[in-house]
Amino acid sequence: MQKRAGFIYRLFIYQSMKLVVGLGNPDKEYKNTFHNLGFMVIDAVADKVGFYVNKDSCKALVGSCFFGTEKVLFAKPQTYMNLSGESVLALASYYKIAPEDILVVYDDFDLKKGAIRIRANGSAGTHNGMRNIVKNLGTEDFKRIRIGFNPDNKNIVLLNYVLSGIPSEDKDLFKKVIDKVALAIEDFANGKDFEYVMRTYNGNVLP
């Protein structure tokens, strides 16, 4: 009875819900590719905090967790990258989440390998998944975390590299990057001021 009462208490006192979306592609062949860094971050947070992201909802796999009195929804869209906005819009509409309470995590070839860039809003840049999210939400005013993976090799074919597996020599680096981004998301989920999150976690992770 006491556990039930605690659940009801938390259910009614949280003011709003936040949404954290990691971008990627659903097929197993993409699991350990650069284009799935967003999925990897969501999995890292779920493993650390202790919840599952396995419920089908709004064209995504979702899971949720309370951080203090605030409920946070975590999602991995299953639409494939270029249609990510369809899922994000459906989630925001169904769960009544305002754009300013949405945080999107994704890979960015325009940033140096190991770079983390956190912003409260801004353009979609060259990322097709983000372009689709902006198009569907009709606004650029949502938070985002970009993870850089550009190897500074001008001879690389972008499409092949984005969908390639993370090289063994880079796995330790991206493990550090993913862990750092997961900490930033935890601070966001716990209600830390977003200016603090940006000041604390923006920067380059060294190998």
C-alpha positions as CSV (number, residue, x, y, z in Angstrom):
1,M,0.0,0.0,0.0
2,Q,2.8,2.4,0.8
3,K,4.5,1.8,-2.5
4,R,1.2,2.4,-4.3
5,A,0.7,5.7,-2.4
6,G,4.2,6.8,-3.4
7,F,3.5,6.1,-7.0
8,I,0.3,8.1,-6.9
9,Y,2.0,10.9,-5.2
10,R,4.7,11.2,-7.9
11,L,2.1,10.8,-10.6
12,F,0.3,13.9,-9.6
13,I,3.0,16.2,-8.5
14,Y,5.2,16.4,-11.6
15,Q,4.5,19.6,-13.5
16,S,5.6,18.6,-17.0
17,M,7.4,16.0,-18.9
18,K,10.7,16.2,-20.7
19,L,11.6,14.3,-23.8
20,V,15.1,13.1,-24.7
21,V,15.4,11.7,-28.2
22,G,18.5,9.9,-29.5
23,L,18.7,9.6,-33.3
24,G,19.7,6.5,-35.2
25,N,18.5,3.7,-37.5
26,P,16.7,0.7,-36.2
27,D,18.2,-2.2,-38.2
28,K,20.9,-4.3,-36.5
29,E,23.4,-3.6,-39.3
30,Y,23.5,0.1,-38.1
31,K,23.9,-0.7,-34.4
32,N,27.5,0.3,-33.9
33,T,27.8,2.9,-36.6
34,F,28.5,6.7,-36.2
35,H,24.9,7.4,-37.3
36,N,23.6,5.6,-34.2
37,L,25.5,7.6,-31.6
38,G,22.2,9.1,-30.5
39,F,20.8,5.6,-29.8
40,M,24.0,4.7,-27.9
41,V,23.6,7.6,-25.6
42,I,20.0,6.7,-24.8
43,D,21.1,3.2,-24.0
44,A,24.0,4.4,-21.8
45,V,21.6,6.6,-19.7
46,A,19.1,3.7,-19.4
47,D,21.8,1.3,-18.3
48,K,23.2,3.7,-15.8
49,V,19.9,4.9,-14.3
50,G,18.1,1.6,-14.5
51,F,15.2,1.6,-16.9
52,Y,14.3,0.0,-20.2
53,V,13.7,1.7,-23.6
54,N,11.6,-1.1,-25.2
55,K,7.9,0.1,-25.4
56,D,6.5,0.8,-28.8
57,S,4.9,4.3,-29.0
58,C,4.6,6.9,-31.7
59,K,6.9,5.2,-34.1
60,A,9.6,4.9,-31.5
61,L,11.0,2.7,-28.7
62,V,10.4,4.6,-25.5
63,G,11.1,4.3,-21.8
64,S,10.6,6.7,-18.9
65,C,12.1,7.4,-15.5
66,F,11.5,9.9,-12.7
67,F,14.3,12.3,-11.9
68,G,13.2,13.8,-8.6
69,T,9.6,14.7,-9.2
70,E,10.0,15.1,-12.9
71,K,9.1,12.4,-15.4
72,V,11.4,12.1,-18.4
73,L,10.6,10.2,-21.5
74,F,13.5,8.7,-23.6
75,A,13.0,7.7,-27.2
76,K,14.7,6.0,-30.1
77,P,12.7,6.7,-33.3
78,Q,12.2,3.7,-35.5
79,T,11.4,5.6,-38.6
80,Y,14.9,5.6,-40.0
81,M,17.0,8.8,-39.7
82,N,15.6,10.9,-42.4
83,L,12.0,10.7,-41.1
84,S,12.9,11.2,-37.4
85,G,10.6,14.2,-37.2
86,E,7.5,12.1,-37.7
87,S,8.2,10.2,-34.5
88,V,9.3,13.3,-32.5
89,L,6.1,15.2,-33.5
90,A,4.0,12.2,-32.6
91,L,5.7,11.9,-29.2
92,A,5.4,15.6,-28.4
93,S,1.7,15.7,-29.4
94,Y,0.7,12.5,-27.6
95,Y,2.5,13.3,-24.4
96,K,1.9,17.0,-24.6
97,I,5.5,18.1,-24.5
98,A,6.5,21.6,-25.4
99,P,9.5,22.1,-27.9
100,E,11.5,23.8,-25.2
101,D,11.3,20.6,-23.1
102,I,12.7,18.4,-25.9
103,L,16.4,17.5,-26.2
104,V,17.7,15.7,-29.3
105,V,21.1,13.9,-29.4
106,Y,22.7,13.1,-32.7
107,D,25.9,12.6,-34.7
108,D,27.4,15.5,-36.6
109,F,30.0,15.1,-39.4
110,D,30.5,18.8,-39.4
111,L,32.2,18.7,-36.0
112,K,35.6,17.3,-35.2
113,K,35.9,13.8,-33.9
114,G,35.2,13.7,-30.1
115,A,33.6,17.2,-30.0
116,I,30.4,17.8,-28.0
117,R,28.3,20.8,-28.8
118,I,25.2,21.6,-26.7
119,R,22.8,24.4,-27.7
120,A,19.3,25.5,-26.6
121,N,18.2,26.1,-30.2
122,G,19.5,26.7,-33.7
123,S,19.4,25.5,-37.3
124,A,19.4,21.9,-38.4
125,G,22.6,22.3,-40.3
126,T,23.3,19.5,-42.8
127,H,21.8,16.7,-40.7
128,N,18.8,15.2,-42.5
129,G,17.3,13.8,-39.3
130,M,17.4,17.2,-37.7
131,R,16.0,18.9,-40.8
132,N,13.0,16.6,-40.6
133,I,12.5,17.3,-36.9
134,V,12.5,21.1,-37.6
135,K,10.1,20.6,-40.5
136,N,7.7,18.5,-38.4
137,L,7.8,20.6,-35.2
138,G,7.7,23.9,-37.2
139,T,10.4,25.4,-34.9
140,E,14.1,25.4,-34.2
141,D,13.5,26.2,-30.5
142,F,14.4,22.8,-29.0
143,K,17.5,21.7,-27.3
144,R,20.2,19.6,-28.9
145,I,23.5,17.8,-28.3
146,R,25.7,17.2,-31.3
147,I,28.5,14.6,-31.3
148,G,31.3,15.1,-33.8
149,F,33.0,12.3,-35.7
150,N,34.8,14.1,-38.6
151,P,38.2,12.4,-38.9
152,D,39.6,15.3,-40.9
153,N,40.2,13.0,-43.8
154,K,39.1,14.8,-47.0
155,N,39.2,11.6,-49.0
156,I,36.4,9.9,-47.0
157,V,33.0,9.3,-48.7
158,L,30.5,10.8,-46.3
159,L,27.7,8.3,-46.8
160,N,30.0,5.3,-46.4
161,Y,31.7,6.7,-43.3
162,V,28.5,7.7,-41.5
163,L,27.1,4.2,-41.9
164,S,30.4,2.4,-41.1
165,G,31.3,0.8,-37.8
166,I,33.2,2.8,-35.3
167,P,36.9,1.8,-35.8
168,S,38.5,-0.2,-33.0
169,E,41.0,2.6,-32.4
170,D,38.2,5.1,-31.8
171,K,36.0,3.0,-29.5
172,D,37.6,4.2,-26.2
173,L,37.2,7.8,-27.4
174,F,33.6,7.5,-28.2
175,K,32.9,5.5,-25.0
176,K,34.2,8.7,-23.1
177,V,32.1,10.9,-25.3
178,I,29.0,8.9,-24.7
179,D,29.5,8.8,-21.0
180,K,30.0,12.6,-20.9
181,V,26.9,13.2,-22.9
182,A,25.0,10.8,-20.6
183,L,26.0,13.0,-17.7
184,A,24.8,16.1,-19.5
185,I,21.4,14.5,-20.1
186,E,21.2,13.4,-16.4
187,D,21.8,17.1,-15.4
188,F,19.1,18.2,-17.9
189,A,16.7,15.6,-16.6
190,N,17.4,16.6,-13.0
191,G,16.4,20.2,-13.8
192,K,19.8,21.9,-13.9
193,D,19.8,25.2,-15.7
194,F,20.6,24.6,-19.3
195,E,23.2,27.3,-19.3
196,Y,25.0,25.3,-16.7
197,V,24.7,22.2,-18.8
198,M,26.2,24.0,-21.8
199,R,29.1,25.5,-19.8
200,T,29.9,22.2,-18.1
201,Y,29.8,19.7,-21.0
202,N,30.6,21.7,-24.2
203,G,34.0,20.9,-25.5
204,N,36.3,18.3,-27.1
205,V,36.9,14.9,-25.5
206,L,40.5,13.8,-26.1
207,P,41.5,10.2,-26.9
